[in-house]
Amino acid sequence: MTTLSEIYQQYAPDVYRFALGLCGDPAWAEDLTSETFVRALVSPNPIRTETVKAYLFTIIRNLYLQAWHKTKRQTPLDEMLPDAHPGPEHLAAQNDEYRTVLAGLQTLSEPERAALLMRARDEFPYEDIATALGISLAAAKVKVHRARLKMAAFVKRDEGTLP
């Protein structure tokens, strides 16, 4: 039997990367990751080890959607307030390629973004993507394909604007 600690150690980096890809904000991604594992811990249903990653990704996607719906009416804080303690995520975000990919991901619709992240980064089978998104297998393949085309066009367009 796998413990939650073992599940956390194995899947936390993947869950964090998925969260970061969904929301584009390192701090929010950390919060989503933490909340995902809390929800998994207090779940009355046992975690099946053969589907644990898809289960965690489904939790994090639902948490993201709930938070997004709540925050879309809020006004962001002024960017002029500096972060006194930049972390490693902040330093990594300064990389142009990293920022371009994150910006490109944010141009995709949420289902396309989720499908692309599951397939490209985490190599989910299309069947699992379809299940996590609640769509057909064919629709999952189409979402991934269209998301890849949009990302390629975004990166190409962004490279054209570089000095």
C-alpha positions as CSV (number, residue, x, y, z in Angstrom):
1,M,0.0,0.0,0.0
2,T,1.4,3.4,-1.0
3,T,1.3,6.2,1.6
4,L,0.4,9.7,0.9
5,S,4.0,10.7,1.7
6,E,5.2,8.4,-1.1
7,I,2.6,9.7,-3.5
8,Y,3.6,13.3,-2.6
9,Q,7.3,12.6,-3.2
10,Q,6.6,10.9,-6.5
11,Y,4.0,13.3,-8.0
12,A,4.5,16.7,-6.4
13,P,6.8,18.1,-9.1
14,D,4.4,17.0,-11.8
15,V,1.4,18.4,-10.0
16,Y,3.2,21.7,-9.5
17,R,4.3,21.9,-13.1
18,F,0.7,21.2,-14.2
19,A,-0.6,23.9,-11.8
20,L,1.9,26.4,-13.0
21,G,1.0,25.7,-16.6
22,L,-2.7,26.2,-15.8
23,C,-2.4,29.4,-13.8
24,G,0.9,30.9,-14.9
25,D,1.7,32.1,-11.3
26,P,4.3,30.3,-9.2
27,A,2.7,31.3,-5.9
28,W,-0.7,30.3,-7.0
29,A,0.7,27.0,-8.4
30,E,2.2,26.2,-5.0
31,D,-1.1,26.9,-3.3
32,L,-2.9,24.7,-5.8
33,T,-0.4,21.9,-5.3
34,S,-0.7,22.0,-1.5
35,E,-4.5,22.0,-1.6
36,T,-4.5,19.1,-4.0
37,F,-2.6,16.9,-1.6
38,V,-4.7,18.0,1.3
39,R,-7.8,17.1,-0.7
40,A,-6.3,13.7,-1.5
41,L,-5.4,13.1,2.2
42,V,-8.9,13.9,3.5
43,S,-10.8,12.1,0.7
44,P,-13.0,9.4,2.0
45,N,-12.2,7.2,-1.0
46,P,-8.9,5.4,-1.2
47,I,-6.5,6.5,-3.9
48,R,-6.0,3.8,-6.6
49,T,-2.3,3.7,-7.4
50,E,-2.9,2.9,-11.1
51,T,-4.7,6.2,-11.6
52,V,-3.2,8.4,-8.9
53,K,-1.6,11.0,-11.3
54,A,-4.9,11.4,-13.3
55,Y,-6.7,11.7,-9.9
56,L,-4.4,14.4,-8.7
57,F,-4.6,16.3,-12.0
58,T,-8.4,16.2,-11.9
59,I,-8.3,17.6,-8.3
60,I,-5.9,20.4,-9.3
61,R,-7.9,21.3,-12.4
62,N,-11.1,21.5,-10.4
63,L,-9.4,23.7,-7.8
64,Y,-8.0,25.9,-10.5
65,L,-11.4,26.3,-12.1
66,Q,-13.1,27.1,-8.8
67,A,-10.4,29.7,-7.9
68,W,-10.4,31.2,-11.3
69,H,-14.2,31.7,-11.2
70,K,-13.8,33.5,-7.8
71,T,-10.9,35.6,-8.8
72,K,-12.0,36.8,-12.3
73,R,-13.8,39.7,-10.7
74,Q,-10.9,40.8,-8.5
75,T,-8.4,43.5,-9.5
76,P,-4.7,42.6,-9.3
77,L,-2.3,44.4,-7.0
78,D,0.0,47.1,-8.3
79,E,3.0,45.6,-9.9
80,M,5.2,48.3,-8.4
81,L,5.4,46.5,-5.1
82,P,8.7,44.6,-5.2
83,D,9.1,41.1,-3.8
84,A,11.6,41.3,-1.0
85,H,12.6,37.7,-1.2
86,P,12.5,36.4,-4.8
87,G,12.6,32.6,-4.9
88,P,13.9,30.1,-7.4
89,E,10.6,30.3,-9.3
90,H,11.0,34.0,-9.7
91,L,14.6,33.6,-11.0
92,A,13.5,30.9,-13.5
93,A,10.6,33.1,-14.7
94,Q,13.2,35.6,-16.0
95,N,14.2,33.3,-18.7
96,D,12.7,34.5,-22.0
97,E,11.8,31.1,-23.3
98,Y,10.1,30.2,-20.1
99,R,8.0,33.4,-20.1
100,T,7.2,32.9,-23.7
101,V,5.8,29.4,-23.1
102,L,3.8,30.5,-20.1
103,A,2.4,33.5,-22.0
104,G,1.5,31.2,-24.9
105,L,-0.2,28.7,-22.6
106,Q,-2.3,31.5,-21.2
107,T,-3.6,32.3,-24.7
108,L,-5.1,28.9,-24.9
109,S,-8.6,28.1,-23.6
110,E,-8.5,26.2,-20.3
111,P,-9.5,22.8,-21.8
112,E,-6.9,23.1,-24.5
113,R,-4.2,24.2,-22.0
114,A,-5.1,21.3,-19.6
115,A,-5.1,18.8,-22.5
116,L,-1.8,20.0,-23.9
117,L,-0.1,20.0,-20.5
118,M,-1.3,16.5,-19.7
119,R,-0.1,15.2,-23.1
120,A,3.1,17.1,-23.8
121,R,4.6,17.4,-20.3
122,D,3.2,14.4,-18.5
123,E,2.7,12.0,-21.5
124,F,-0.8,11.1,-20.4
125,P,-2.6,8.7,-22.8
126,Y,-5.4,10.4,-24.8
127,E,-7.9,8.1,-23.0
128,D,-6.8,9.6,-19.6
129,I,-7.0,13.1,-21.0
130,A,-10.5,12.5,-22.3
131,T,-11.5,11.1,-18.9
132,A,-10.0,14.0,-16.9
133,L,-11.6,16.6,-19.1
134,G,-14.9,14.7,-19.5
135,I,-14.8,14.6,-23.3
136,S,-14.6,12.0,-26.0
137,L,-11.3,10.4,-27.1
138,A,-11.5,12.1,-30.5
139,A,-12.2,15.5,-28.9
140,A,-9.1,15.0,-26.6
141,K,-6.9,14.4,-29.6
142,V,-8.3,17.4,-31.4
143,K,-7.8,19.6,-28.4
144,V,-4.1,18.6,-28.1
145,H,-3.6,19.0,-31.8
146,R,-5.1,22.5,-31.9
147,A,-3.3,23.6,-28.8
148,R,0.0,22.5,-30.3
149,L,-0.8,24.5,-33.5
150,K,-1.7,27.6,-31.5
151,M,1.4,27.4,-29.3
152,A,3.6,27.0,-32.4
153,A,2.0,30.1,-33.9
154,F,2.4,32.0,-30.7
155,V,6.1,31.1,-30.3
156,K,6.7,32.0,-34.0
157,R,4.9,35.3,-33.6
158,D,6.8,36.1,-30.4
159,E,10.2,35.3,-32.0
160,G,9.4,37.8,-34.8
161,T,9.0,40.5,-32.2
162,L,12.4,39.9,-30.5
163,P,15.2,42.5,-31.2
